[in-house]
Amino acid sequence: MEKDLEQRTKKFSLAVIKFTAGLPRTREADILSRQLLRSATSVGANYREANRGVSRADFANKIGTVQKEASETLYWIELLLESGIAAPDPTKQLHKESFELLSIFTAIGKKLKN
């Protein structure tokens, strides 16, 4: 499953890269897209790093970082959608995937605490 999730987060990062490239070139859009790019690409990078952790505690710590980045990503997508800066259709698709990834990583984090 971890390789599937690594691929899924990479695919999500690539989708965000394409999405942000199509946003208008305004100050607001530039700031929000930069924030979105940072957090969205961090999800996959940190998950990949978590899978190479040296211990269960290291993995759990890194999954916590993944959860934070996934939550932040969802926030930036919501701002782009609700502000009207981004078109609803592609933004809603990203929102759906972002929400699903956050749910997955939240479930992994909770399982690790038990």
Summary of the structure (lengths in Angstrom):
residues: 114
radius of gyration: 14.4
end to end distance: 20.0
largest distance: 46.2
contacts: 342
relative contact order: 0.16
helix: 87%
strand: 0%
